[in-house]
Amino acid sequence: MDLREWDFEQAGSIALEGEWAFVWNELMQPDQIATSNQVSHVQVPEVWSDYEIEGSANTANGFATYHLTLHLPDSEEVYGIYNEGQGSAYDLWVDGHLLAQNGHVGTSRETMIPGKQPAVFFFQPEEEAVEIVVQVSNFHHRKGGFRNELMLGFAQPMHQDQLQLWFVQAISFGTLFVMGLYHVFIFIFRTKNKASLYFALLSWLTAIRIGVTGQNIFFSLFPGLSWSLALRVEYLTFFLSPVLFVFFLQSLYPKEVHRWFIRIVVALGVGFSLLLLFVDTLALSYTPEYYQIIYFLEIIYYLYFLGRIMVNQREGALAISLASVIVFTAITIETLALQFPLPFGPIGPYSFLAFIFVQAVMMSSRFSKSFLRVETLSQELEESNVNLQESERKFRKIFEDSKDVIFISGLDTTIEDVSPSCEEVLGYTKEELQQNTLGKFLLDPGELSQYQNILMDQGAIKNIEIELVRKDGKKIDTLVSVTLREDENGKLVGYQGTLRDITDRKQAQIERLRALEMEQLAITDPLTEIYNRRFFDEIAEKELERSKRSGSSLSVIMFDIDDFKHVNDTYGHLIGDQVLENLARICQENIRTMDFFARFGGEEFVILMPDSGEEAALETAERLRRVIAEMPMAKNGELDVMITISLGIATLETGNSIGFNELLDRADQALYESKNDGRNRVAVWGQTSQ
């Protein structure tokens, strides 16, 4: 990820989201990533059960390693990385240094300890390129993987932002606790007022939920608090909130809340809460999805209830209705945000905090509600005006400073305003463009009419690539997005959009594809499209060293086509080439993806099998021999061209220190043994020769 042009001082922090390198079921150290042949590329943040990659079990349980290379501006600034936590334990390295740990990463449920404590970690880059490696493991929750984005920025602002989040939650927690305590004393002095008791319990329950979510302030107050206990407490607050809520409403409006509804809510809340005593955290993590359905069904009833108290003009009906709608909306948004990529976090507790504040005002100041409502509306109007002015100022700054061309036009496509960047991108001044229509510089009239029809149907056109001609005649590739523009009454008045010069980006993509193509040509055999001998020799030496370090077995299978000269002499070299191509394809289909298959020369091939002993190699060799002997390799008119192969096996067992050339010689000796024994055979070195 290239951030050399990112202005951290002006633009602030940035989310390290997008494509990361990913190695499933491996906890790799930073220096191991570059040599791994199992690297995939995935989108971050995302739970890994959604990944569709080879080797992934599409499950919540597992462990993996993520890797990202950052290119930062050349400065001596200290940076901060904010991590809200991953699912459900992680280790984070920066430039090979272990920067952060949360929980204990492990390869099984028994060896890992889950954790989730948001924090900011600081580092000072030693070079422009910064390597970030994150190990993640999960065996305790349905959402495993790199599910929360990392935020990168200068150290001091990042630290201040995180402290601000922590203090907001701490203040919210303290406010709710004190509010609950206040209403408990009201209940003590007037026990008939059950609403005060339920209100106090709701306040405390919400405070506890805030304490174990978001910034997890309980983990700061109680360092020994386990992740499992915190999760159960979080779910307990989730399950019991509807129970206390229905009791609170019933205490305020006993005639409007049906008893059958109260019984159902209590039974479900208590039933789900009892699961916390008997079910492990992995199974528990699936229960909120089902309880959310119950939430939505209860909300339907509450909307009916609110309508009744409004129609009957019950005291405080308007206030409690407004507050309830806020809570219901927040719950709906938060639930949808768990399933879809919406820009919302855990807003439920804070919406409930707003609800509790409204109820506190209603219960303690019923005679002054009208005055407070007017005062609140006036303040909101003033804040809206201030926000409107601030939004206008921010928009104008973005408009003036944008490197992309931002344009605004009327319905007749006459350009009404355009950002100053138009001169750099298109070569036209702002004044020149404002005298023309979009068709003069963006699209010809036919295309413009076509896109106008699409806009009317869909409301927006996003990221279409258009080749434009600058004022100086130079052609550039651009990315254009256009949306409809409406006035305050919803009437359509024109169009607005952006135009980005992507010429350099497209050229870079072409160069990358060329480089990849050249790299592929350097390591593969042009006829069979499998590895060539040069690349195989490089890989073989590395695998041999890895095998010796890890103490694992390594096997080599060498084979060639029996009497291949007869095939060429009888059918010609074109048929011979077809035989080689089909042989390579069939062999690839019958070996493991982790095996290395190469053409050694002529009709001779070799297979390197990491982590495989003699028995596994023999099984593979016999399968290849049998499949090749039974399957036609080419056709000469109506005649099937059949071949056989002879194979030799050599295995490097644990503790053996021979070199790879000697291992290869042994496989070659075994190959010739199978030739001498009559061909179409498999021979194992050590069983036939010493």
TADA-V543040 format. One record per backbone hydrogen bond with DSSP energy under -0.5 kcal/mol. NH is the residue of the N-H (numbers start at 1). CO is the residue of the C=O. E is the energy in kcal/mol with one decimal. If there is no record, write none. Layout:
nh->{NH & NH}
co->{CO & CO}
e->{E & E}
//
This chain:
nh->{3 & 3 & 6 & 8 & 11 & 12 & 12 & 14 & 16 & 17 & 18 & 20 & 20 & 21 & 22 & 23 & 25 & 26 & 28 & 32 & 33 & 33 & 35 & 36 & 36 & 40 & 42 & 44 & 45 & 46 & 48 & 49 & 50 & 51 & 53 & 56 & 62 & 64 & 65 & 66 & 67 & 68 & 70 & 70 & 71 & 72 & 72 & 75 & 79 & 80 & 81 & 82 & 82 & 83 & 83 & 84 & 87 & 88 & 89 & 90 & 91 & 92 & 93 & 94 & 95 & 97 & 99 & 99 & 100 & 102 & 104 & 112 & 113 & 115 & 119 & 121 & 123 & 125 & 125 & 130 & 132 & 132 & 133 & 133 & 134 & 135 & 136 & 137 & 138 & 144 & 145 & 147 & 151 & 152 & 153 & 155 & 158 & 159 & 160 & 161 & 162 & 163 & 164 & 165 & 166 & 167 & 168 & 169 & 170 & 171 & 172 & 173 & 174 & 175 & 176 & 177 & 178 & 179 & 180 & 181 & 182 & 183 & 184 & 185 & 186 & 187 & 188 & 189 & 190 & 193 & 194 & 196 & 197 & 198 & 199 & 200 & 201 & 202 & 203 & 204 & 205 & 206 & 207 & 208 & 209 & 210 & 211 & 212 & 212 & 213 & 216 & 218 & 219 & 220 & 221 & 222 & 225 & 230 & 231 & 232 & 233 & 234 & 235 & 236 & 237 & 238 & 239 & 240 & 241 & 242 & 244 & 245 & 246 & 247 & 248 & 249 & 250 & 251 & 252 & 253 & 256 & 257 & 258 & 262 & 263 & 264 & 265 & 266 & 267 & 268 & 269 & 270 & 271 & 272 & 273 & 274 & 275 & 275 & 276 & 276 & 277 & 278 & 278 & 279 & 284 & 285 & 286 & 287 & 288 & 289 & 290 & 290 & 291 & 292 & 293 & 294 & 295 & 296 & 297 & 298 & 299 & 300 & 301 & 302 & 303 & 304 & 305 & 306 & 307 & 308 & 309 & 310 & 311 & 312 & 313 & 314 & 317 & 320 & 321 & 322 & 323 & 324 & 325 & 326 & 327 & 328 & 329 & 330 & 331 & 332 & 333 & 334 & 335 & 336 & 337 & 338 & 338 & 339 & 339 & 340 & 342 & 344 & 347 & 351 & 352 & 353 & 354 & 355 & 356 & 357 & 358 & 359 & 360 & 361 & 362 & 363 & 364 & 365 & 368 & 369 & 372 & 373 & 374 & 375 & 376 & 377 & 378 & 379 & 380 & 381 & 382 & 383 & 384 & 385 & 386 & 387 & 388 & 389 & 390 & 391 & 392 & 393 & 394 & 395 & 396 & 397 & 398 & 399 & 400 & 401 & 402 & 405 & 406 & 407 & 407 & 408 & 409 & 410 & 411 & 413 & 415 & 416 & 417 & 419 & 422 & 423 & 425 & 426 & 427 & 427 & 428 & 433 & 434 & 435 & 436 & 438 & 440 & 441 & 441 & 442 & 443 & 448 & 449 & 450 & 451 & 452 & 453 & 454 & 455 & 456 & 457 & 458 & 459 & 461 & 464 & 466 & 468 & 468 & 470 & 470 & 471 & 473 & 476 & 478 & 479 & 480 & 480 & 481 & 482 & 483 & 484 & 485 & 487 & 490 & 493 & 494 & 495 & 496 & 497 & 498 & 499 & 500 & 502 & 502 & 503 & 506 & 507 & 508 & 509 & 510 & 511 & 512 & 513 & 514 & 515 & 516 & 517 & 518 & 519 & 520 & 521 & 522 & 523 & 523 & 524 & 525 & 529 & 531 & 532 & 536 & 537 & 538 & 539 & 540 & 541 & 542 & 543 & 544 & 545 & 546 & 547 & 548 & 549 & 550 & 551 & 552 & 554 & 555 & 556 & 557 & 558 & 558 & 559 & 560 & 561 & 562 & 564 & 566 & 567 & 568 & 569 & 570 & 571 & 572 & 572 & 576 & 577 & 578 & 579 & 580 & 581 & 582 & 583 & 584 & 585 & 586 & 587 & 588 & 589 & 590 & 590 & 591 & 595 & 596 & 597 & 598 & 599 & 600 & 600 & 601 & 604 & 605 & 606 & 607 & 608 & 609 & 609 & 610 & 611 & 612 & 612 & 617 & 618 & 619 & 620 & 621 & 622 & 623 & 624 & 625 & 626 & 627 & 628 & 629 & 630 & 631 & 633 & 634 & 636 & 637 & 638 & 639 & 641 & 642 & 643 & 646 & 647 & 648 & 649 & 650 & 652 & 653 & 656 & 663 & 664 & 665 & 666 & 667 & 668 & 669 & 670 & 671 & 672 & 673 & 674 & 675 & 676 & 677 & 678 & 679 & 683 & 685 & 686 & 687 & 688}
co->{1 & 71 & 3 & 6 & 7 & 7 & 8 & 152 & 150 & 15 & 44 & 18 & 42 & 67 & 40 & 65 & 63 & 23 & 26 & 29 & 29 & 30 & 32 & 32 & 33 & 22 & 20 & 18 & 146 & 146 & 144 & 144 & 47 & 48 & 51 & 53 & 138 & 136 & 23 & 134 & 21 & 132 & 68 & 130 & 1 & 70 & 128 & 73 & 123 & 153 & 121 & 80 & 151 & 81 & 119 & 149 & 145 & 86 & 137 & 102 & 135 & 100 & 133 & 97 & 131 & 94 & 92 & 97 & 92 & 90 & 113 & 108 & 104 & 88 & 83 & 81 & 79 & 77 & 123 & 70 & 68 & 130 & 93 & 131 & 66 & 91 & 64 & 89 & 62 & 142 & 87 & 145 & 82 & 14 & 80 & 78 & 154 & 155 & 156 & 157 & 158 & 159 & 160 & 161 & 162 & 163 & 164 & 165 & 166 & 167 & 168 & 169 & 170 & 171 & 172 & 173 & 174 & 175 & 176 & 177 & 178 & 179 & 180 & 181 & 182 & 183 & 184 & 185 & 186 & 190 & 192 & 193 & 193 & 194 & 195 & 196 & 197 & 198 & 199 & 200 & 201 & 202 & 203 & 204 & 205 & 206 & 207 & 208 & 209 & 210 & 213 & 211 & 216 & 216 & 217 & 218 & 222 & 226 & 227 & 228 & 229 & 230 & 231 & 232 & 233 & 234 & 235 & 236 & 237 & 238 & 240 & 241 & 242 & 243 & 244 & 245 & 246 & 247 & 248 & 249 & 253 & 253 & 256 & 258 & 259 & 260 & 261 & 262 & 263 & 264 & 265 & 266 & 267 & 268 & 269 & 270 & 271 & 272 & 272 & 273 & 274 & 274 & 275 & 275 & 280 & 281 & 283 & 284 & 284 & 286 & 286 & 287 & 287 & 288 & 289 & 290 & 291 & 292 & 293 & 294 & 295 & 296 & 297 & 298 & 299 & 300 & 301 & 302 & 303 & 304 & 305 & 306 & 307 & 308 & 310 & 309 & 314 & 316 & 317 & 318 & 319 & 320 & 321 & 322 & 323 & 324 & 325 & 326 & 327 & 328 & 329 & 330 & 331 & 332 & 333 & 334 & 335 & 335 & 336 & 336 & 340 & 342 & 345 & 347 & 348 & 349 & 350 & 351 & 352 & 353 & 354 & 355 & 356 & 357 & 358 & 359 & 360 & 361 & 365 & 366 & 368 & 369 & 370 & 371 & 372 & 373 & 374 & 375 & 376 & 377 & 378 & 379 & 380 & 381 & 382 & 383 & 384 & 385 & 386 & 387 & 388 & 389 & 390 & 391 & 392 & 393 & 394 & 395 & 396 & 397 & 398 & 499 & 404 & 405 & 497 & 417 & 495 & 414 & 493 & 410 & 436 & 408 & 408 & 406 & 419 & 420 & 421 & 422 & 422 & 423 & 422 & 429 & 430 & 432 & 433 & 413 & 437 & 437 & 438 & 438 & 438 & 444 & 445 & 446 & 447 & 448 & 449 & 450 & 451 & 452 & 453 & 454 & 455 & 482 & 480 & 478 & 466 & 476 & 468 & 474 & 426 & 470 & 468 & 466 & 500 & 464 & 478 & 498 & 461 & 496 & 459 & 494 & 491 & 487 & 485 & 485 & 409 & 483 & 407 & 481 & 405 & 479 & 477 & 500 & 477 & 502 & 503 & 504 & 505 & 506 & 507 & 508 & 509 & 510 & 511 & 512 & 513 & 514 & 515 & 516 & 517 & 518 & 519 & 520 & 520 & 530 & 525 & 597 & 523 & 532 & 533 & 534 & 535 & 536 & 537 & 538 & 539 & 540 & 541 & 542 & 543 & 544 & 545 & 546 & 547 & 547 & 652 & 609 & 650 & 607 & 556 & 648 & 605 & 646 & 603 & 644 & 561 & 563 & 563 & 564 & 565 & 566 & 567 & 567 & 568 & 572 & 573 & 574 & 575 & 576 & 577 & 578 & 579 & 580 & 581 & 582 & 583 & 584 & 585 & 586 & 587 & 588 & 592 & 608 & 595 & 606 & 531 & 598 & 604 & 604 & 601 & 559 & 598 & 557 & 596 & 555 & 607 & 608 & 553 & 553 & 609 & 613 & 614 & 615 & 616 & 617 & 618 & 619 & 620 & 621 & 622 & 623 & 624 & 625 & 626 & 627 & 641 & 641 & 639 & 635 & 636 & 636 & 634 & 640 & 628 & 560 & 681 & 558 & 683 & 556 & 554 & 651 & 653 & 659 & 660 & 661 & 662 & 663 & 664 & 665 & 666 & 667 & 668 & 669 & 670 & 671 & 672 & 673 & 675 & 674 & 647 & 649 & 689 & 684 & 684}
e->{-0.8 & -2.8 & -1.3 & -1.1 & -3.1 & -0.6 & -0.7 & -2.5 & -3.1 & -1.8 & -2.9 & -0.5 & -2.7 & -2.7 & -3.0 & -2.4 & -2.6 & -0.8 & -0.8 & -2.1 & -0.7 & -0.6 & -0.7 & -0.6 & -1.4 & -3.2 & -2.4 & -2.9 & -0.7 & -2.4 & -2.3 & -0.5 & -1.7 & -1.2 & -0.5 & -1.6 & -2.4 & -2.5 & -2.1 & -3.0 & -2.0 & -2.5 & -0.5 & -3.5 & -2.4 & -0.6 & -2.6 & -1.2 & -3.1 & -3.4 & -3.0 & -0.5 & -2.9 & -0.6 & -2.5 & -0.5 & -2.4 & -0.8 & -1.0 & -2.1 & -1.9 & -3.1 & -3.4 & -2.5 & -3.0 & -1.8 & -2.8 & -0.7 & -1.8 & -2.5 & -3.2 & -1.3 & -2.3 & -3.3 & -1.8 & -2.5 & -2.2 & -0.5 & -0.5 & -3.3 & -3.1 & -0.6 & -2.0 & -0.5 & -2.3 & -2.7 & -2.6 & -1.9 & -2.8 & -0.8 & -2.4 & -1.9 & -2.2 & -2.9 & -2.0 & -2.7 & -2.1 & -2.7 & -2.6 & -2.8 & -2.2 & -2.3 & -2.5 & -2.3 & -2.3 & -3.0 & -2.5 & -2.1 & -2.7 & -3.1 & -2.3 & -2.9 & -2.7 & -2.8 & -2.3 & -2.4 & -2.6 & -2.5 & -2.6 & -2.4 & -2.6 & -2.0 & -1.7 & -1.9 & -1.6 & -2.1 & -2.4 & -2.1 & -1.2 & -1.8 & -1.9 & -1.0 & -0.8 & -2.4 & -2.4 & -2.3 & -2.4 & -2.4 & -2.2 & -2.5 & -2.5 & -2.4 & -2.3 & -2.6 & -2.1 & -2.3 & -1.9 & -1.1 & -0.5 & -0.8 & -2.1 & -2.4 & -1.4 & -0.8 & -2.1 & -3.2 & -2.3 & -2.3 & -2.5 & -2.1 & -2.5 & -2.6 & -2.5 & -2.3 & -2.3 & -1.5 & -2.6 & -2.4 & -1.3 & -0.5 & -2.2 & -2.5 & -2.4 & -1.8 & -2.3 & -2.4 & -2.3 & -1.9 & -1.3 & -3.0 & -1.1 & -1.0 & -0.6 & -1.6 & -2.5 & -1.9 & -2.4 & -2.5 & -2.6 & -2.5 & -2.5 & -2.7 & -2.3 & -2.6 & -1.8 & -2.1 & -0.9 & -0.5 & -0.5 & -1.2 & -1.6 & -0.5 & -1.1 & -2.2 & -2.4 & -2.1 & -1.4 & -1.8 & -0.6 & -0.6 & -0.8 & -0.6 & -2.4 & -2.4 & -0.9 & -1.4 & -2.4 & -2.3 & -2.1 & -2.6 & -2.5 & -1.8 & -1.4 & -2.6 & -2.6 & -1.7 & -2.6 & -3.2 & -2.1 & -1.8 & -2.2 & -2.0 & -2.5 & -2.5 & -0.9 & -2.6 & -2.0 & -2.4 & -2.1 & -2.6 & -2.5 & -2.2 & -2.5 & -1.9 & -2.0 & -3.2 & -2.8 & -2.6 & -2.8 & -2.4 & -2.7 & -3.0 & -2.4 & -2.5 & -2.4 & -1.0 & -0.5 & -0.7 & -0.9 & -2.6 & -2.5 & -2.0 & -1.9 & -2.5 & -2.3 & -1.8 & -2.1 & -2.3 & -2.7 & -2.2 & -2.3 & -2.5 & -2.5 & -2.3 & -2.4 & -2.8 & -2.1 & -2.1 & -1.1 & -0.9 & -2.2 & -2.6 & -2.2 & -2.5 & -2.6 & -2.6 & -2.4 & -2.3 & -2.7 & -2.4 & -2.4 & -2.7 & -2.4 & -2.3 & -2.4 & -3.0 & -2.6 & -2.4 & -2.5 & -2.9 & -2.2 & -2.2 & -2.7 & -2.8 & -2.3 & -2.0 & -2.6 & -2.8 & -2.4 & -2.5 & -1.5 & -3.0 & -0.6 & -0.5 & -2.4 & -2.6 & -3.0 & -2.0 & -0.8 & -1.9 & -2.2 & -2.8 & -1.8 & -2.3 & -1.8 & -1.5 & -2.3 & -2.8 & -0.9 & -0.7 & -0.8 & -1.9 & -1.9 & -0.8 & -2.1 & -1.7 & -1.4 & -0.6 & -0.9 & -3.0 & -0.9 & -2.8 & -2.2 & -1.8 & -2.6 & -2.1 & -1.7 & -1.7 & -2.5 & -2.1 & -1.6 & -3.1 & -2.6 & -3.2 & -2.7 & -2.1 & -0.6 & -2.5 & -0.5 & -3.1 & -2.5 & -1.8 & -2.6 & -2.1 & -2.4 & -2.9 & -0.5 & -2.1 & -2.8 & -3.1 & -1.6 & -2.8 & -2.3 & -2.1 & -3.2 & -1.3 & -1.7 & -2.2 & -2.3 & -2.1 & -2.1 & -2.2 & -2.7 & -0.7 & -0.6 & -2.5 & -2.2 & -2.4 & -2.0 & -2.0 & -2.2 & -2.4 & -2.2 & -2.1 & -2.4 & -2.5 & -2.2 & -2.4 & -2.4 & -2.3 & -2.1 & -1.6 & -0.8 & -0.7 & -1.0 & -3.9 & -2.4 & -1.3 & -2.1 & -2.1 & -2.6 & -1.5 & -2.5 & -3.0 & -1.8 & -1.5 & -2.7 & -2.4 & -2.1 & -2.5 & -2.5 & -2.1 & -2.3 & -2.6 & -1.4 & -1.3 & -1.7 & -1.9 & -2.9 & -2.6 & -0.5 & -2.7 & -2.3 & -1.5 & -1.0 & -2.5 & -1.0 & -0.7 & -0.9 & -2.0 & -2.9 & -2.4 & -2.8 & -0.6 & -1.5 & -1.8 & -2.6 & -1.9 & -2.3 & -2.1 & -2.6 & -2.7 & -2.5 & -2.2 & -2.2 & -2.6 & -2.3 & -2.2 & -1.6 & -0.7 & -1.1 & -0.9 & -0.9 & -2.5 & -0.5 & -2.5 & -2.3 & -0.6 & -2.1 & -1.5 & -2.5 & -3.2 & -2.4 & -2.7 & -3.1 & -3.1 & -0.5 & -0.6 & -1.1 & -0.7 & -0.8 & -2.1 & -2.6 & -2.1 & -2.1 & -2.7 & -2.5 & -1.9 & -2.4 & -2.7 & -2.5 & -2.6 & -2.7 & -2.0 & -1.4 & -1.2 & -2.8 & -0.8 & -3.1 & -0.6 & -0.5 & -1.7 & -3.0 & -0.8 & -0.5 & -1.9 & -2.7 & -3.1 & -2.3 & -2.1 & -3.8 & -0.8 & -1.9 & -1.9 & -2.7 & -2.4 & -2.2 & -1.9 & -2.2 & -2.6 & -2.5 & -2.0 & -2.1 & -1.9 & -2.1 & -1.7 & -2.7 & -1.7 & -1.5 & -2.1 & -2.3 & -3.2 & -1.1 & -1.9 & -1.0}
//
